[in-house]
Amino acid sequence: MSGRIRYTEEFKREAVAQVTDRGHSVTSVAKRIGVSSKSLYDWVKRFGDAPDTSADASEIKRLKAELRRVTEERDILKKATAYFAKDHG
């Protein structure tokens, strides 16, 4: 048996989503999940959207990912505010 680990397609797609949908870097995701950056780049190439070559399209993609992150943070803060207001009000 070789020392290689076989990852499920679901695992790979989730890792790719962290890069393509949530805007995290390949390096940070690879380190966090314990795979090589090369493997994750290969998965992005296989499962991710075709990369945009224009600078504008790249910036739009980055901004959309940042907007999703900020929206998630806002929603968490709204829930926390409501919780504490109810608890102490």
C-alpha positions in Angstrom: 0.0 0.0 0.0 1.3 3.4 -0.9 1.6 6.2 1.7 -0.8 8.4 -0.3 -4.1 9.5 1.2 -7.2 9.3 -1.0 -9.6 12.2 -0.4 -13.3 12.0 -1.3 -14.7 14.2 -4.0 -16.8 16.0 -1.5 -13.7 16.8 0.6 -12.0 18.2 -2.5 -15.0 20.2 -3.6 -15.3 21.8 -0.1 -11.6 22.7 -0.1 -12.1 24.3 -3.6 -15.1 26.2 -2.3 -13.1 27.7 0.5 -10.8 29.2 -2.2 -13.2 30.0 -5.0 -16.3 31.0 -3.1 -15.0 32.3 0.3 -11.9 34.0 -1.0 -9.3 32.2 1.2 -5.8 31.7 -0.3 -4.8 28.3 -1.6 -1.8 28.3 0.8 -3.9 29.0 3.9 -6.6 26.4 3.0 -4.0 23.8 2.1 -2.1 24.3 5.4 -5.4 24.2 7.4 -6.6 21.0 5.9 -3.2 19.3 5.7 -2.7 18.9 1.9 -0.1 20.3 -0.4 -0.7 23.5 -2.2 0.0 21.6 -5.5 -2.8 19.2 -4.7 -5.2 22.0 -3.9 -4.3 23.9 -7.1 -5.0 20.7 -9.0 -8.4 20.4 -7.3 -9.2 24.0 -8.1 -8.3 23.4 -11.7 -10.5 20.3 -11.8 -13.5 21.4 -9.7 -13.4 25.2 -9.7 -14.7 27.6 -12.2 -12.5 28.3 -15.2 -10.2 31.1 -14.1 -10.9 34.6 -15.4 -8.0 36.2 -17.1 -9.0 39.8 -17.0 -8.0 41.9 -14.1 -11.5 43.3 -13.7 -13.1 39.9 -13.5 -10.6 38.9 -10.9 -11.3 42.0 -8.9 -15.1 41.3 -9.1 -14.6 37.8 -7.9 -12.4 38.9 -5.0 -14.9 41.6 -4.0 -17.8 39.2 -4.1 -15.9 36.8 -1.8 -15.2 39.7 0.6 -18.8 40.8 0.5 -19.9 37.2 1.4 -17.5 37.2 4.4 -18.6 40.6 5.6 -22.2 39.7 5.2 -21.7 36.5 7.3 -19.9 38.6 10.0 -22.7 41.1 10.0 -25.4 38.4 10.4 -23.5 36.9 13.3 -23.2 40.3 15.0 -26.9 41.0 14.5 -27.8 37.7 16.2 -25.4 38.4 19.1 -26.8 41.9 19.5 -30.4 40.5 19.6 -29.4 37.8 22.1 -27.7 40.2 24.5 -30.4 42.8 24.2 -33.0 40.2 25.1 -30.9 38.8 27.9 -30.2 42.2 29.5 -33.2 44.2 28.5 
